[in-house]
Amino acid sequence: MKKTDKKAKAYWRENVKYLVILLSIWFAVSYGAGIIFKDALDEIRIGGFKLGFWFAQQGAIYTFVILIFVYVRLMNKLDKKYGYDE
């Protein structure tokens, strides 16, 4: 196997690891906080709205946008690590 093939496979493996971790966080926030733990979170209010409702309506979206920025930062570091940066 060529050195570039090993490098590309290592790069892809690390990229997939990041994707799985970040999408798991998003799933936990959107499904867990918005659906499973909704009743417990509804005891807390933010801006007059129940926290479970807020996570279902806004929190999952905010979390997704934050995770996009985290992913971009991680990928920029990964690109530099493997020499794929421009």
N, C-alpha and C positions, 0 to 999 in steps of 0.2 A: 504494500500500500504506500502510496506517495505521501510525502510530508504534508503537501497541501490538502490531500484528502483527509488526513488525520486532523489537521487544523480546522477544516470545514466541519467535520463531524463533531469535534469538541465545541466549536462555536454554536452549532445548531442544538446540541444537547443542552448547553447552558441557556440558550434562548428559550427552549421549550420549558426548562425548569422555571425560569422567570415567569413565563406565561401561565403555567399551572399554579404557581404561588399567587400571582396577582388576580387571576380569575377566581381562585378559591376564596380570596379575601372579598372580592366583589359578590360572589355567591353568598357567602356568610352574611354580609351586610344586607344585601337585598332580600334574600329568602329568610335568613335567620331573624334579623331585626324587624323586617317588614311584615313577616307572616308568623313565624314560629313563636317569637318572643313579643309579639305585638301587645298582647294583653298585659304583660308585666311592664312593658315600656310605656303603656298608656297611662300609668300612674304618674309619670313625669311629664311636665308641660314645658314647651319652648315657644315663646312668643304667643301664648294662648292656645297652641295646638298640642295635642297629645303626641308624645315622642314616637310611639309606634306608627301613627299616621304620618308623621313627618318623615320617618325613614322610608316608608312605603312610597311617599310622594316625591320627596326631595333628596333624602339622604343617600339613596342608592345612586342617584344621578350624580350628586356631588362626589361621592366616593369613586365612581367610574371615571370622572374627569380628573380627579387627583391621581388615580392609578395610571391614567394615560401619561401624565407628566412624569410619574415615577418610572414607567416603562421606557420613556424616551431617555431619561437620565441613565438608566441601567444599560440600555442598548448603546448609548454613546460611550460609556465606559467599556462595554464588551467589544465594541468596534476597535477602540484603541488597544485593548488588550491583545486582540488577534491581528492587528494591523490592517483592519478594513476601513479605518477612518480616512477621510479625504483631506 
